[in-house]
Amino acid sequence: MQDEKLSALAAAIADPLAHDPGDAPISISAGLADWMLAQRLSLAFTSYQTGQLIVAGVGPDMRLSFDQQNYARATGLCYDRGRLLVGSMFQIWRLENMLRPGHYANNAFDMALVPRTAHTVGYVDTHELALDADDRIIFVNSRYSCLATIDPVHSFRPVWRPPFISALKPEDRCHLNGLAMDGGRARFVTMAGMSDEKDGWRAERAGGGVVMDVASGETAVRGLTMPHSPRVHDGALWLLDSGRGQIVRADIDSGRCEDIAFCPGFLRGLAFSGNYAIVTVSLAREGRFRDLAIQTGLEEREAEARCGILVVDTRSGRIAHSILLGGRFTEMFDVAVLPGVRNPMTVGPATVEMIGAVSIGDEA
């Protein structure tokens, strides 16, 4: 079974057109460009099913501007001071802004993100990414059920694993998937089930998910359904109870949870701008959500699952803005806010533009 999966992944690398989304229709909510300008931000998001990194900003014509590049099975994102980390099928990429302050690319873009380093970690099913207080990359290694960092010799170096995981084996035992940083250190993780057996989490999809405190190894929140993307924001723990379609806020001390908003789709990726939560939503694999409570939520609201980006006002639970993708886009993964950036662009690692993406640093 695992060999078949790896063979399929290898085929996707060999045939990038298999993941080409083509001219996918995009539906943008009215007023989104004005909101992004008012919030002084742009967005980066990934679709691992199509293998795309997409950045969205506001161009000189005051319209939404999109730029997309191919990163095989693009997953987690982390943005920090002009640097963007991108997880992919077997590498973690570091993109840097090559523009100096006040400079523009093509008279339109105030940020040009160029690949500078690719750390080859192998197929470890990289999920979310972060930089710690020492500027060290920390990533969720789902396949080996641990948090890990990069290593100059080996595929990865484990830095933490759940206390019930007895061995580091490529068995995706608990589906560790989300990481919350706080003060430059790993604070919370999400997992779909507390299993120590190969793919054991699958038997606990409904209600078996938890948030775990990294420092203590204690369970902070229980009874979740396929939780993802924990975040510490505004003094609270936030997470996505993805199997129910809910953005959730939890009290850090008590673990008591409050549903903030229902979103029509499978949730992954969570970022904030003040009182707004930005999330990605995806369609169900194989066209249905099976035994997950999100299906009931959709039926009760007479709604259909969507694929794209939602901006949710956490004060009211209202979906304020959206970017909805069609065509071959069915599954999104992560989203990151680029504060202070109006209109970013990226250069892909296997493009003609990469050949000429040359910038000169200060002389030593």
Phi, psi and omega per residue, in radians:
M1 nan -0.823 -3.131
Q2 -1.171 -0.657 3.118
D3 -1.096 -0.664 3.117
E4 -1.118 -0.702 3.139
K5 -1.137 -0.785 3.139
L6 -1.141 -0.605 3.105
S7 -1.132 -0.691 3.109
A8 -1.150 -0.675 3.115
L9 -1.148 -0.734 3.125
A10 -1.100 -0.661 3.115
A11 -1.134 -0.626 3.122
A12 -1.146 -0.629 3.093
I13 -1.184 -0.751 -3.093
A14 -1.179 -0.482 -3.101
D15 -2.195 1.383 -3.089
P16 -1.076 -0.434 3.136
L17 -1.136 -0.328 3.089
A18 -1.116 -0.358 -3.138
H19 -1.934 0.173 -3.121
D20 -1.246 2.064 -3.115
P21 -1.320 -0.185 -3.130
G22 1.159 -2.734 3.130
D23 -1.512 1.342 -3.106
A24 -1.260 2.343 3.069
P25 -1.172 2.447 3.124
I26 -2.168 2.250 3.087
S27 -1.943 2.142 -3.078
I28 -2.018 2.299 -3.138
S29 -1.202 2.577 3.116
A30 -1.102 2.350 3.084
G31 1.554 -0.008 -3.103
L32 -1.126 -0.742 3.133
A33 -1.052 -0.752 3.114
D34 -1.098 -0.698 3.124
W35 -1.109 -0.749 -3.133
M36 -1.135 -0.674 3.095
L37 -1.156 -0.727 3.139
A38 -1.137 -0.636 3.136
Q39 -1.452 -0.162 -3.130
R40 0.970 1.025 -3.130
L41 -2.632 2.842 2.890
S42 -2.254 3.086 -3.023
L43 -2.249 2.595 2.935
A44 -2.190 2.420 3.101
F45 -2.616 2.784 -3.052
T46 -2.161 2.620 2.965
S47 -2.194 1.864 -3.071
Y48 -1.353 -0.389 3.125
Q49 -1.222 -0.595 3.068
T50 -1.730 -0.149 -3.132
G51 1.206 0.885 -3.054
Q52 -2.226 2.382 2.851
L53 -1.814 2.198 -3.105
I54 -2.171 2.348 3.000
V55 -2.042 2.513 -3.100
A56 -2.281 2.284 3.094
G57 -2.519 -2.918 3.134
V58 -2.033 2.102 -3.083
G59 -1.400 3.079 3.128
P60 -1.041 -0.417 3.130
D61 -1.489 0.120 3.119
M62 1.228 0.273 3.096
R63 -1.859 2.771 3.090
L64 -1.114 2.376 3.126
S65 -2.068 2.296 -3.126
F66 -2.119 2.461 3.055
D67 -2.384 2.286 -3.101
Q68 -2.305 2.547 3.133
Q69 -2.391 2.740 -3.099
N70 -1.526 2.167 2.973
Y71 -2.372 1.932 -3.017
A72 -0.924 2.163 3.128
R73 0.897 0.916 -3.101
A74 -1.049 2.305 -3.067
T75 -2.203 -1.930 -2.979
G76 -1.226 2.690 3.121
L77 -2.247 2.600 2.983
C78 -2.577 2.108 3.117
Y79 -1.928 2.352 3.125
D80 -2.687 1.939 2.995
R81 0.847 0.965 3.081
G82 1.497 0.034 3.128
R83 -2.022 2.365 3.097
L84 -2.180 2.140 3.026
L85 -1.660 2.403 -3.130
V86 -2.284 2.118 3.025
G87 -1.404 2.524 3.089
S88 -2.476 -2.945 -2.971
M89 -0.959 -0.804 3.141
F90 -2.455 0.229 3.134
Q91 -2.407 2.739 2.955
I92 -2.019 2.079 -3.051
W93 -1.689 2.508 3.003
R94 -2.013 2.033 3.112
L95 -1.845 2.398 -3.141
E96 -2.117 2.575 3.061
N97 -1.348 2.010 -3.083
M98 -1.500 -0.055 -3.115
L99 -1.543 2.460 3.019
R100 -1.417 2.769 3.137
P101 -0.949 2.329 3.131
G102 1.484 -0.105 3.129
H103 -1.634 2.726 -3.132
Y104 -2.317 2.613 3.021
A105 -1.744 2.279 3.126
N106 0.958 0.499 3.127
N107 0.998 0.398 -3.069
A108 -2.459 -0.519 -2.978
F109 -1.913 2.214 3.136
D110 -1.644 0.097 3.024
M111 -2.602 2.330 3.083
A112 -2.208 1.790 -3.082
L113 -1.536 2.086 -3.051
V114 -2.103 2.347 3.093
P115 -1.105 2.230 3.117
R116 -2.058 -0.524 -3.135
T117 -2.500 2.468 3.006
A118 -2.224 2.023 3.081
H119 -1.584 2.081 -3.121
T120 -1.504 1.965 -3.107
V121 -1.903 -0.128 -3.072
G122 1.401 3.114 3.141
Y123 -1.408 1.623 3.107
V124 -1.986 0.126 -3.117
D125 1.026 0.992 3.108
T126 -1.025 2.261 3.075
H127 -1.915 -1.954 -3.048
E128 -1.408 2.732 -3.042
L129 -2.243 2.725 3.060
A130 -2.766 2.872 2.973
L131 -1.971 2.287 -3.136
D132 -1.563 -3.034 -3.064
A133 -1.106 -0.385 3.113
D134 -1.680 0.253 -3.136
D135 1.123 0.465 3.132
R136 -1.637 2.362 3.100
I137 -1.264 2.186 3.025
I138 -2.026 2.263 -3.138
F139 -2.373 2.667 3.108
V140 -1.441 2.001 -3.130
N141 -1.720 1.524 -3.005
S142 -1.169 -0.663 -3.066
R143 -1.136 -0.575 -3.134
Y144 -1.828 0.176 3.008
S145 0.981 0.823 -3.126
C146 -2.672 2.929 2.858
L147 -1.602 2.488 -3.051
A148 -2.477 2.903 2.996
T149 -2.273 2.957 -3.121
I150 -1.345 2.792 -3.108
D151 -2.436 2.441 -3.090
P152 -1.204 -0.304 -3.099
V153 -1.976 -0.814 -3.018
H154 -1.719 2.971 -3.128
S155 -1.073 -0.692 3.105
F156 -2.841 2.905 3.040
R157 -2.189 2.048 -3.116
P158 -1.166 2.445 3.097
V159 -2.072 -0.289 3.109
W160 -2.928 2.558 2.986
R161 -2.488 2.699 3.097
P162 -1.012 2.480 -3.054
P163 -1.062 -0.388 -3.131
F164 -1.518 -0.132 3.117
I165 -1.435 2.015 -2.997
S166 -1.479 -0.365 -3.096
A167 -2.709 2.599 3.098
L168 -1.554 1.688 3.132
K169 -2.274 2.652 -3.093
P170 -1.323 1.160 -2.996
E171 -2.209 0.036 3.109
D172 0.750 1.025 -2.972
R173 -1.220 -0.727 -3.052
C174 -2.075 0.013 -3.036
H175 0.860 1.025 2.965
L176 -1.078 2.219 -3.009
N177 -2.433 -0.488 -3.019
G178 -2.147 2.662 -3.073
L179 -2.420 2.216 3.036
A180 -1.916 2.198 3.067
M181 -1.708 2.657 3.100
D182 -2.647 2.041 -3.117
G183 1.111 0.553 3.107
G184 1.403 0.219 3.104
R185 -2.344 2.720 3.099
A186 -1.179 2.168 -3.059
R187 -1.919 -0.873 -3.103
F188 -2.356 2.682 2.992
V189 -2.317 2.723 3.013
T190 -1.960 2.580 3.051
M191 -2.566 2.659 -3.031
A192 -1.426 -0.310 3.135
G193 -2.999 2.572 -3.114
M194 -1.599 1.254 -3.090
S195 -1.998 2.570 3.076
D196 -2.001 0.416 3.123
E197 -2.130 2.717 -3.141
K198 -0.943 2.135 3.131
D199 0.959 0.412 -3.077
G200 -1.135 -0.432 -3.132
W201 -1.066 -0.429 -3.073
R202 -1.094 -0.483 3.115
A203 -1.334 -0.184 -3.086
E204 -2.041 0.392 -3.058
R205 -0.949 -0.760 -3.112
A206 -1.627 1.820 3.040
G207 1.535 -0.038 -3.098
G208 -1.665 -0.029 -3.074
G209 -1.374 2.661 -3.108
V210 -2.482 2.816 2.842
V211 -1.872 2.296 -3.124
M212 -2.054 2.438 3.037
D213 -1.360 2.145 -3.052
V214 -1.176 -0.768 -3.061
A215 -1.127 -0.739 -3.062
S216 -1.675 -0.384 -3.047
G217 1.308 0.171 3.134
E218 -1.579 2.663 3.128
T219 -1.392 2.151 -3.116
A220 -1.569 -0.635 3.133
V221 -2.451 2.355 3.123
R222 -2.067 3.065 2.984
G223 1.276 0.397 -3.118
L224 -1.600 2.794 -3.132
T225 -2.067 1.813 -3.121
M226 0.961 0.942 -3.096
P227 -1.207 2.640 3.103
H228 -2.500 2.849 2.846
S229 0.894 1.097 3.030
P230 -1.220 2.525 3.100
R231 -2.504 2.491 2.981
V232 -1.707 2.051 -3.066
H233 -2.574 2.273 3.055
D234 0.946 0.712 3.053
G235 1.361 0.155 -3.120
A236 -2.298 2.840 3.015
L237 -1.668 2.177 3.096
W238 -1.982 2.643 3.099
L239 -2.780 2.961 3.078
L240 -1.905 2.020 3.028
D241 -1.544 1.364 -2.855
S242 -1.072 -0.644 -3.137
G243 -1.195 -0.249 3.038
R244 -1.869 -0.123 -3.132
G245 1.295 0.447 -3.017
Q246 -2.013 2.381 2.849
I247 -1.468 2.246 -2.987
V248 -2.162 2.441 2.987
R249 -1.971 2.311 -3.091
A250 -2.160 2.506 3.011
D251 -1.292 2.196 -3.051
I252 -1.101 -0.660 -3.077
D253 -1.331 -0.770 -3.041
S254 -1.690 -0.383 -3.064
G255 1.371 0.067 -3.141
R256 -1.199 2.315 -3.014
C257 -1.901 2.634 3.080
E258 -2.354 2.207 3.063
D259 -1.279 2.267 -3.104
I260 -1.771 -0.730 -3.095
A261 -2.782 2.476 2.994
F262 -1.616 2.345 3.140
C263 -2.113 2.372 -3.063
P264 -1.410 1.361 3.102
G265 2.763 2.960 3.133
F266 -1.353 2.131 -3.013
L267 -1.521 2.346 2.926
R268 -2.594 2.584 3.084
G269 1.373 2.219 -3.103
L270 -2.551 2.221 3.078
A271 -2.392 2.813 -3.080
F272 -2.239 2.603 2.892
S273 -2.407 1.719 -3.088
G274 1.060 -2.147 -3.134
N275 -1.507 0.133 -3.115
Y276 -1.877 2.342 3.023
A277 -1.803 2.328 3.093
I278 -1.967 2.203 -3.064
V279 -2.340 2.822 2.958
T280 -1.839 2.545 3.058
V281 -2.186 2.591 -3.087
S282 -2.313 2.760 3.013
L283 -1.333 2.865 3.125
A284 -1.323 2.453 3.011
R285 -1.151 2.490 -3.133
E286 1.055 0.325 3.014
G287 1.371 0.108 -3.130
R288 -2.670 2.739 -3.124
F289 -1.725 0.159 3.046
R290 0.908 -2.056 -3.009
D291 -1.660 0.212 -3.082
L292 -1.474 2.551 -3.084
A293 -1.157 -0.320 3.128
I294 -1.057 -0.532 3.122
Q295 -1.091 -0.758 3.087
T296 -1.111 -0.705 3.119
G297 -1.064 -0.700 3.096
L298 -1.154 -0.764 -3.129
E299 -1.134 -0.718 3.130
E300 -1.088 -0.580 -3.117
R301 -1.650 0.003 -3.096
E302 0.922 0.792 -3.083
A303 -2.023 2.804 3.065
E304 -1.976 2.549 3.087
A305 -1.150 2.526 -3.130
R306 -2.168 2.921 3.110
C307 -2.182 2.172 3.110
G308 2.684 -2.577 -3.089
I309 -2.070 2.352 3.070
L310 -2.116 2.438 3.018
V311 -1.912 2.047 -3.011
V312 -1.996 2.265 3.034
D313 -1.385 1.933 -3.047
T314 -1.237 -0.249 3.115
R315 -1.323 -0.550 -3.089
S316 -2.048 -0.285 -3.042
G317 1.377 0.121 -3.093
R318 -1.459 2.435 3.019
I319 -1.361 1.927 -3.037
A320 -1.486 -0.647 -3.097
H321 -2.601 2.855 -3.128
S322 -2.741 2.667 2.913
I323 -2.179 1.911 -3.082
L324 -1.880 2.298 -3.062
L325 -1.924 2.479 3.128
G326 -2.125 -2.667 3.141
G327 1.116 -2.252 -3.081
R328 -1.502 -0.031 3.051
F329 -1.331 2.121 3.059
T330 -2.276 -0.426 -3.089
E331 -2.347 2.194 3.030
M332 -1.766 3.006 -3.132
F333 -2.297 -1.107 -3.029
D334 -2.380 2.856 3.102
V335 -2.484 2.517 3.109
A336 -2.369 2.490 3.054
V337 -1.577 2.364 3.053
L338 -1.905 1.554 -3.060
P339 -1.205 2.478 3.100
G340 1.320 0.105 3.138
V341 -1.958 2.230 -3.106
R342 -1.574 -0.821 -2.996
N343 -2.534 1.530 -3.109
P344 -1.459 2.763 2.963
M345 -2.350 2.833 3.099
T346 -2.267 2.777 3.034
V347 -2.056 2.212 -3.098
G348 -1.349 2.648 -3.081
P349 -1.229 -0.346 -3.101
A350 -2.164 0.876 -3.103
T351 -2.182 2.815 3.064
V352 -1.098 -0.634 -3.125
E353 -1.060 -0.523 -3.125
M354 -1.095 -0.544 -3.118
I355 -1.099 -0.665 -3.081
G356 -1.714 0.091 -3.129
A357 -1.425 1.270 -3.055
V358 -1.947 2.252 3.034
S359 -2.321 2.691 -3.056
I360 -1.983 2.187 3.097
G361 -1.381 3.039 3.112
D362 -1.125 2.541 3.116
E363 -1.157 2.491 -3.137
A364 -1.242 nan nan
